[in-house]
Amino acid sequence: MQDWPLEVADSERVEDFLAHYEREERPEHRLAIVTLIIASLNDAFSVARPSKCLLDRVAPLLKAYPALVEYWSCPDAHSDDEMFAITAWLRSL
């Protein structure tokens, strides 16, 4: 399924996904987990801005995946309806 992260994203489990990422050693699994983290954070941003503590923890991890950050930051988008809820925060990284 191409959009599986969107289907299984859960804004209330970002901390759990982070813990799992930190324990995982296989790069392909880490990529899948970080994709799930971004999708889950996007859901969280749709409701309210996540805590600064959580965002500070996630930011360095996301910087290690520039292709994902670029995709979710929608570099060619200029209006809100062309962006994800997380786009503005990712652009600030």
Buried (B, 14 or more C-beta within 10 A) or exposed (E): EEEEBBEEBEBEBBEEBBEBBEEBEEEEEBBBBBBBBBBBBBBBBEEEEBEEEBBEBBBEBBEEBEEBBEBBBBEEEEEEEEBBBBBBBBBEE
